[in-house]
Amino acid sequence: MKITYLFPSVLAVAWLFISSCSMNNVEQDSSLKKYFDQYNVEGSFALFDNGRGKFLIYNLERDTSRMLPASTFKIVNALVALQTGVLTTDSSVVKWDGVQRENAQWNQDLNLAQAFKYSAVPHFQEIARRIGRDTMQKWIDSLKYGNMKIGPAVDSFWLDNSLEISPDEEMGLVKKLYFDQLPFRKSVQQSVRNMMVQEDNSNYSISYKTGWGINKKNHSVGWVVGWIEENKHPYFFVLNIETPDTGADISSIRLNILNSILKREGFFEGKM
């Protein structure tokens, strides 16, 4: 049975526990720093055990600080596209614009599910242009997504540091998505959840969206936000990393850190 919590943001819950001087539900674990130090990156991590209402947090200050969402915004971009009929299903095709890019997977026509899987920036930029600035702003306002600022460019605001969101707020968004609590049709939310699935086996199912962008300090920022289920018990997580080394292999680093932490916490064996 899924248990629904009605708090608008995980941040509100965390600060409620902290301000009331009850730390029974919030564990701040500085020992997780070693996983970030291993790759010479700064970062934060939060894990929410939905069944017990407990948080594990590393670097609370960063977890509640806003920054560009990068490709994690594709979650919202896809939701809005499907809700408004800009795309009718996850099989709807977005044509390639013919521009050759370094990522060969992007140099082709892709349907929505493929574009999501490959995190195809140009395809989602085209989707955002079809949605339009006013419609996109309406939905961002409705979601209360971060600072709710999309700036003048409808096809790059999630990449150019106009729009910013905290890791805490990202977790709140995917938690609502999991429980069909966002202001979109349930079928739309199910479609996006399906696109987020990365592994599904007899021991666990893990779903997430990654992100990678350049912040105002010209540092690389990486994201992983989603959930892992074992024995039908969901745990929500958000990982954020930052490094001044713009040549760092963010794609590998973010997943290596995530998997190391989850493994330390006992996941991947179907025993949680």
N, C-alpha and C positions, 0 to 999 in steps of 0.2 A: 504493500500500500504506500503510495507517495504522500509524503507529508508536506503541506504547503505552508510556507512562512510569508507573512504579508509585509515584511519590512521593505521599503523602496530601495534600500541600498545596503549591501553588506557592511559598508562603512558605518552606517547608523547603528548597526548591531554591535560592531566592534567597539565603537566609542561609548556605547551605552554600558557595556561590561566594564570598560576601563574606567570611565568616569564614576561608576558606582563602586569602584575599588574591588570589584569581584573579578579575579583573574581565573576563576575556575573554567570559564569557557573560552578563554583566549590564551594560547601559549605562544609567546614570542621566543623563537629559537635561534639564537645567534650562532649555533653550531653549523647551521646551513651555509654560513659564509664560505666555508672551505670549498664548496662546490662551485661558487662563483670565482673565488681566488684561483682555482685550478686553471681557469681560462683567462685570467686577468681582466675580468669584467666586474662592473658594479651591477647591482640588481636587487630584486625583491621577489618573494614567493609567498603565496597564500593558498591554504587548503582549507576547505570548509566541509566538515562531516555533517551532512544534512540530517541524518537520523538522530545524532546526538547534539546537534547545534553547537559544535565546537570548531574553533579556528586554530590553525597552526600558521604562524606568520613570521617571516623573516624580513626585517627592514620595514617596519610599519610606516615610517615617514615617507619612504618612496612609494609604498603600496597605496598611499592616499594622496599622491602628487600627480597632477595631470601632465600628459605629454601626447604627442601625435599617436593616433591609433594604428597608422599604416594599414596593412592589409587585413587586420582584424575587423576593419570597417566593412569588409565584404559581407560580413554577416548581415549587417543592416541594409547594405546596398541590395543584396539578394532578396531580403524580406520585402523591401519596398517595391522592387521590380515585380515580384510575384503578386503582391497585394494589389497593385495598381493596374496590372494587366500589361505592363510594358513587356514582360515576358510571361507567357501563360503557364509553362511548366519548366522543370529543370532540364528538359530535353530541347527547349527553345534555343535556336542557334543564333549566336552573335558573329557576324562576318568579320573576318580578319581585314584590317585596313591596308594590307599589302606592304607595310613597312617592316623590313627585316630587322629583327632585334636579337640580342645576344642569347636570350632564352629561346631555343628552337621550338619548344612546346607552344609558345605564343604565336608562332608564325603560321597560323592555320585558322580556319573557321572552328569555333568551339561552342558547344552548347553550354548552358549555365553550369551544369554539374562539372563539366570538364574545366571550365574557366575557374571555378571555385577550387577544384583539386589542384590545378596548376598555378593558382593565385595569379591569374593572368591580368596584369594591371591594365593594358590597353583595352581589353574587352570590358572590364568593369568601368573604365572611364567612359566608354561608349554607352554602357547601361545608364550611368549617372546623367549623361547628356540627354538621353531619351526621357529619363524621369523628369528632369528640369529643376532649376534652382528652387522655385517656389514650393513645388511639391516635396522636394527633398528637405527643405527647411521645415515644412509642416510636420513631417514625420520625425525629424530630429528633435523638434520642440516637444512633440507628443511623447517621445521616449525620454525626454530630459537627458539626452546623451551628452555627457561631459559638459563642456562650456557652451555647447549648442551653436558654435560659430562656424559657418561654412565658408565665409569669405566670398570674394567675387567669382572664383573659378569653380564651377560645379563639378569639374572633372579631375580636381586635384586637391581639394580642401583637406582630405584625410592624409595627404602626403606632405603638404607644404606648411604644416604647423598652424594652420588656421583653426582646425578642430583639434581639441585636446580632451583626453579622458584619463582618469586614474585607473590603475590596475584593479582597485577595489570596485570601481563603477563597472569595469569590464566584467568582473565576476558576477556582479548583480544582474547584468544584462543576460548572460548565458544561463544563469540560474532561472530567471524568468522564462527564457526560451525553453528550457527543459520542461518546465511545468505548464507550458501553454499560457503564460500570464502576460505576454506582450500583446499590444493592440493590433494584432494581425489575425487573420483567419487561422484556425487550428491546422488546416491542411497546408497552409503556407509555412507555419512554424515547423510542422513535421518534415516538409521538404528540405528546409535548411538544416534541421537536425540530421537528416539522412546524409546530406552533403558533408557534414562535419565528421562523420564516422571514419576513423583511421584504422582501427583494429576491432574485430569482434570474434571472440572465440569462447571456448567452454569455461575459461577462467575469468575473463574480464572483457569489457568493451570500453574503448577509449575514443572520445570525440573531441576535436579541438580545431581552432583556426590559428594559424601563425601570422606574424607580421614582421616587417623589416623596413625601417626608414631612417632618415637623417633628421636629427632634431636641430633646435636653434643654435646649439653649440657646435654644430657640424660633427656630432658624434653619431655612431650607428646605434640604433635602438632596436631590440628584438622582443617579440611577444610570443607567448603561447597561452591561449585561454580556452577552457572547456571543462570537461568532466570525465571521470572514470567511474565505471560501475562494476561492482563485484557482488554477486548474490543479490542482484536487483537493488543494491544500495548505492545511491549516487554520492560522489564526492566531487566538489567543484574546485577548480584550481586556476590560478593565474600566475604566470612567470613573466618577468620583465628583466631585460638586461641592457646594459649600455657600455660602450667602449669608444674612446677617441680613435681607435684603429678602424678606419672605414674599410680596410681590406680584410678584416677578421671574418672568418667563416661563420657568420651568425646562424645560418641555417642548421649547421651541425651543433654548434655550441648550445643553442637554446634547447634543443631536444636532448642532448646529452645531459645537461643539467636537470631538466625535468625528469627524465627517466631515472637518473641517479637518486634524486630525492624521493620519487614515488617508490622506487625499489627499497630504499632505506626505511620507508614508512610501512613496508610490508605488502605492497601491491604486486600485481602480475601473477599471483599464485592462486587466486580464487579463494583466499582465506579471510578476506576482510568482511 
